[in-house]
Amino acid sequence: MKPDDLSAVCLPPASALAQSAAQAWHGALAEILDQQRLHAVFQPIVDFAGAQILGYEGLIRGPSDSPLHSPVNLFEAADACRQLLALERVCRRVTLHRFAELSLCGTLFLNISPATLLDADFRPGETLGWMRQAGLRPEQVVIELTETRPVSEYTVLREATAHYRRMGFRIALDDLGEGFSNLRLWSELKPDFVKLDKYFTQAIHLDPAKQQFVRSIHAIALATGTQVIAEGIESGEELATLRQLGIGMGQGYFIERPASQPSRQLSAALDALLQAG
């Protein structure tokens, strides 16, 4: 999973967390994990040309009455307590079951970190087992790789993603242009989707340099058979510019914020904007 951009509160900065959070937050985090006190929210991903919802990215929140409600705080605390793998396991299970309960249309983009796939304690088949319990098929799920640390074991990661593909999953690479090595990951893993980091989306209509970068990314995507999803769209001007540059899908606050009960169809205003081209 990944910490999305819900504002962090109450916790000290990451440097302080590294020294003190393991003691300060271990009990609270253990209770959250033991009782699975997490809830999933979903943000629509829109197909611009078809003016329809392609699917949803599953995101996670901690208990509403806890400083660990913020995903930033939650994941920093788990990192400090060396519980990231345990947290990701609970996140995946909660997200899959909630997606099934809501009977949302389209595809679920399920966040998994490369570090989890490479961890010696990773349990192959566990995610598929939870999906079967929830009545979901691999064709309904995209494994979205969220890079938070440098990746060096490309061969093992390539084998892991190939294993998922053989079962019917598709693969997405998150935050293209933001991580440590995701251009190489794109080349190595040949994902079905890449997600354009919100840095390139923000105010792109005012920035010719960003526009040129996105043109280049779009050209690579065409050559490799990859679909590009723009993250962090916050204005109609950004959306219009991205469409002009050939980007066909996107998500962001302009479309809809993450919600526990997300929309099942586009708003009338967004539908009209997309239909107008």
C-alpha positions as CSV (number, residue, x, y, z in Angstrom):
1,M,0.0,0.0,0.0
2,K,1.0,3.6,-0.2
3,P,0.4,6.7,2.0
4,D,-1.7,9.0,-0.1
5,D,-2.0,12.8,0.3
6,L,-4.4,13.0,3.3
7,S,-2.6,15.5,5.6
8,A,-0.6,14.1,8.4
9,V,-1.3,15.3,12.0
10,C,0.1,14.9,15.5
11,L,3.1,12.8,14.8
12,P,6.7,14.1,14.9
13,P,8.7,14.3,11.6
14,A,10.1,11.1,10.1
15,S,13.6,11.7,11.6
16,A,12.1,11.8,15.1
17,L,9.9,8.8,14.3
18,A,13.0,6.8,13.6
19,Q,14.1,7.4,17.2
20,S,11.0,7.4,19.2
21,A,7.9,6.1,17.4
22,A,8.7,2.4,17.9
23,Q,7.9,2.8,21.6
24,A,5.3,5.6,21.4
25,W,3.1,4.0,18.8
26,H,3.8,0.3,19.0
27,G,0.8,-0.4,21.3
28,A,-1.6,1.6,19.2
29,L,-0.4,0.1,16.0
30,A,-0.6,-3.4,17.4
31,E,-4.2,-2.9,18.4
32,I,-5.1,-1.5,15.0
33,L,-3.5,-4.5,13.2
34,D,-4.9,-7.1,15.7
35,Q,-8.4,-5.8,15.4
36,Q,-8.1,-4.8,11.8
37,R,-9.3,-1.3,12.7
38,L,-8.7,0.1,9.2
39,H,-11.2,1.2,6.6
40,A,-10.8,1.5,2.9
41,V,-11.7,4.5,0.7
42,F,-11.8,4.5,-3.1
43,Q,-10.9,7.1,-5.7
44,P,-12.3,6.8,-9.2
45,I,-10.0,6.4,-12.2
46,V,-11.7,7.9,-15.3
47,D,-11.3,6.9,-19.0
48,F,-11.5,10.3,-20.7
49,A,-12.4,9.2,-24.2
50,G,-15.2,6.9,-23.0
51,A,-16.3,9.4,-20.3
52,Q,-16.7,6.6,-17.8
53,I,-15.2,5.2,-14.6
54,L,-12.5,2.6,-15.4
55,G,-12.1,1.5,-11.8
56,Y,-11.0,2.7,-8.4
57,E,-7.8,2.9,-6.5
58,G,-8.1,1.5,-3.0
59,L,-6.6,3.6,-0.2
60,I,-6.6,3.1,3.5
61,R,-7.4,5.1,6.7
62,G,-6.7,4.3,10.3
63,P,-9.3,4.7,13.1
64,S,-11.0,8.1,12.9
65,D,-10.3,8.7,16.7
66,S,-6.5,8.1,16.4
67,P,-3.6,10.1,15.2
68,L,-2.9,7.1,13.0
69,H,-6.0,7.9,11.0
70,S,-3.8,9.7,8.5
71,P,-2.2,7.2,6.1
72,V,1.1,9.2,6.3
73,N,1.2,8.7,10.0
74,L,0.0,5.1,9.9
75,F,2.7,4.0,7.4
76,E,5.5,6.0,9.1
77,A,4.5,4.4,12.5
78,A,4.5,0.9,10.9
79,D,7.9,1.6,9.3
80,A,9.3,2.8,12.7
81,C,7.9,-0.3,14.4
82,R,9.1,-2.7,11.6
83,Q,5.5,-3.7,10.9
84,L,5.1,-2.5,7.2
85,L,4.6,-6.1,5.9
86,A,1.9,-6.8,8.6
87,L,0.2,-3.5,7.8
88,E,0.2,-4.1,4.1
89,R,-1.4,-7.5,4.6
90,V,-4.3,-6.1,6.6
91,C,-4.6,-3.2,4.1
92,R,-5.0,-5.6,1.2
93,R,-7.5,-7.8,3.0
94,V,-9.6,-4.9,4.1
95,T,-9.5,-3.2,0.7
96,L,-10.5,-6.4,-1.2
97,H,-13.4,-7.2,1.0
98,R,-14.7,-3.6,1.1
99,F,-14.5,-3.4,-2.7
100,A,-16.5,-6.6,-3.0
101,E,-19.1,-5.4,-0.4
102,L,-19.7,-2.2,-2.4
103,S,-20.0,-4.1,-5.7
104,L,-18.1,-1.3,-7.4
105,C,-17.9,-1.5,-11.2
106,G,-14.7,-1.9,-13.1
107,T,-11.2,-2.6,-11.8
108,L,-9.7,-2.3,-8.3
109,F,-6.2,-0.9,-8.3
110,L,-4.6,-2.6,-5.2
111,N,-1.4,-1.1,-3.8
112,I,1.5,-3.4,-3.0
113,S,5.1,-2.3,-2.4
114,P,7.9,-4.1,-4.2
115,A,9.5,-4.6,-0.8
116,T,6.5,-6.7,0.2
117,L,6.9,-9.0,-2.8
118,L,10.6,-9.4,-2.1
119,D,10.2,-10.0,1.6
120,A,11.1,-13.5,2.8
121,D,7.9,-13.7,4.9
122,F,5.7,-12.8,1.9
123,R,3.0,-15.5,1.4
124,P,2.3,-16.3,-2.2
125,G,-1.4,-17.1,-2.8
126,E,-2.6,-15.2,0.2
127,T,-4.1,-12.3,-1.8
128,L,-5.8,-14.7,-4.2
129,G,-7.3,-16.5,-1.2
130,W,-8.8,-13.3,0.2
131,M,-10.1,-12.5,-3.3
132,R,-11.9,-15.9,-3.5
133,Q,-13.4,-15.3,-0.1
134,A,-14.7,-12.0,-1.4
135,G,-15.9,-13.3,-4.7
136,L,-13.4,-11.4,-6.8
137,R,-11.5,-12.6,-9.9
138,P,-7.9,-11.7,-10.8
139,E,-9.2,-10.0,-13.9
140,Q,-10.9,-7.4,-11.7
141,V,-7.7,-6.4,-9.9
142,V,-4.6,-4.5,-11.0
143,I,-1.5,-4.9,-8.8
144,E,-0.3,-1.4,-8.3
145,L,3.4,-1.3,-7.3
146,T,4.2,1.6,-5.0
147,E,7.8,2.4,-4.8
148,T,8.9,3.9,-1.5
149,R,12.5,2.5,-1.3
150,P,15.2,1.7,-3.9
151,V,14.7,-1.5,-5.7
152,S,17.7,-3.7,-6.7
153,E,16.4,-7.2,-7.0
154,Y,14.9,-6.7,-10.4
155,T,15.0,-10.4,-11.4
156,V,13.1,-11.6,-8.4
157,L,10.6,-8.8,-8.8
158,R,10.1,-9.6,-12.5
159,E,9.4,-13.2,-11.6
160,A,6.9,-12.1,-8.9
161,T,5.0,-9.9,-11.3
162,A,5.1,-12.6,-14.0
163,H,3.5,-15.0,-11.4
164,Y,0.6,-12.5,-10.9
165,R,0.2,-12.1,-14.6
166,R,-0.1,-15.8,-15.1
167,M,-3.0,-15.8,-12.6
168,G,-4.8,-13.1,-14.6
169,F,-3.8,-9.9,-12.8
170,R,-2.6,-6.8,-14.5
171,I,0.3,-4.7,-13.3
172,A,0.5,-0.9,-12.7
173,L,3.6,1.1,-11.7
174,D,2.8,4.0,-9.4
175,D,4.2,7.6,-9.3
176,L,6.2,7.5,-12.5
177,G,8.9,10.2,-12.3
178,E,8.9,10.3,-8.5
179,G,10.5,7.2,-7.3
180,F,14.1,6.0,-7.1
181,S,14.2,3.6,-10.1
182,N,10.8,3.5,-11.7
183,L,12.0,4.2,-15.2
184,R,14.0,1.0,-15.0
185,L,11.1,-0.8,-13.4
186,W,8.9,0.2,-16.4
187,S,11.5,-1.3,-18.7
188,E,12.0,-4.4,-16.6
189,L,8.4,-5.2,-15.7
190,K,6.5,-3.9,-18.8
191,P,3.4,-2.9,-16.8
192,D,0.0,-2.6,-18.3
193,F,-0.4,0.8,-16.7
194,V,1.9,3.5,-15.4
195,K,0.7,6.3,-13.2
196,L,2.1,9.7,-13.9
197,D,3.3,11.4,-10.6
198,K,1.2,14.3,-9.5
199,Y,4.3,16.6,-9.8
200,F,3.9,16.5,-13.6
201,T,0.2,17.1,-13.4
202,Q,0.1,20.1,-11.1
203,A,-0.2,23.3,-13.1
204,I,0.9,21.5,-16.3
205,H,-1.1,23.9,-18.4
206,L,1.3,26.6,-17.3
207,D,4.6,24.7,-17.6
208,P,6.0,23.9,-21.1
209,A,8.8,21.8,-19.6
210,K,6.3,19.5,-17.8
211,Q,4.3,19.2,-21.0
212,Q,7.4,18.1,-22.9
213,F,8.1,15.4,-20.3
214,V,4.6,14.1,-20.6
215,R,4.9,14.0,-24.4
216,S,7.9,11.9,-24.0
217,I,6.2,9.6,-21.5
218,H,3.2,9.2,-23.8
219,A,5.5,8.3,-26.7
220,I,7.2,5.6,-24.6
221,A,3.8,4.3,-23.5
222,L,2.6,4.0,-27.1
223,A,5.8,2.1,-28.1
224,T,5.5,-0.3,-25.1
225,G,1.8,-0.8,-25.1
226,T,1.4,0.8,-21.7
227,Q,-1.6,2.9,-20.7
228,V,-0.9,6.2,-18.8
229,I,-3.0,7.3,-15.8
230,A,-2.4,10.9,-14.6
231,E,-2.6,11.3,-10.8
232,G,-3.4,14.4,-8.9
233,I,-5.7,16.2,-11.3
234,E,-7.0,19.3,-9.5
235,S,-8.4,21.5,-12.2
236,G,-10.2,21.5,-15.5
237,E,-7.2,23.2,-17.1
238,E,-4.9,20.4,-16.0
239,L,-7.3,17.8,-17.3
240,A,-7.7,19.6,-20.7
241,T,-3.9,19.9,-21.2
242,L,-3.3,16.2,-20.3
243,R,-5.9,15.2,-22.9
244,Q,-4.2,17.4,-25.5
245,L,-1.0,15.6,-24.7
246,G,-2.5,12.2,-25.4
247,I,-3.1,11.1,-21.8
248,G,-6.3,9.0,-21.8
249,M,-7.0,8.3,-18.1
250,G,-6.7,10.1,-14.8
251,Q,-7.7,10.6,-11.2
252,G,-7.6,13.4,-8.7
253,Y,-9.6,15.8,-6.5
254,F,-11.0,17.5,-9.6
255,I,-12.7,14.2,-10.5
256,E,-13.4,13.0,-7.0
257,R,-11.8,12.8,-3.6
258,P,-11.3,9.3,-2.1
259,A,-14.5,8.3,-0.3
260,S,-15.8,5.3,1.6
261,Q,-18.9,5.4,-0.7
262,P,-17.5,6.6,-4.0
263,S,-19.6,7.7,-7.0
264,R,-20.6,5.0,-9.4
265,Q,-20.9,7.4,-12.3
266,L,-19.4,10.7,-13.4
267,S,-20.9,14.0,-12.2
268,A,-23.0,15.7,-14.8
269,A,-20.4,18.6,-15.0
270,L,-17.5,16.2,-15.6
271,D,-19.4,14.1,-18.1
272,A,-20.3,17.3,-20.1
273,L,-16.6,18.4,-20.0
274,L,-15.3,15.1,-21.3
275,Q,-18.0,14.8,-23.9
276,A,-17.2,18.3,-25.2
277,G,-13.6,17.1,-25.8
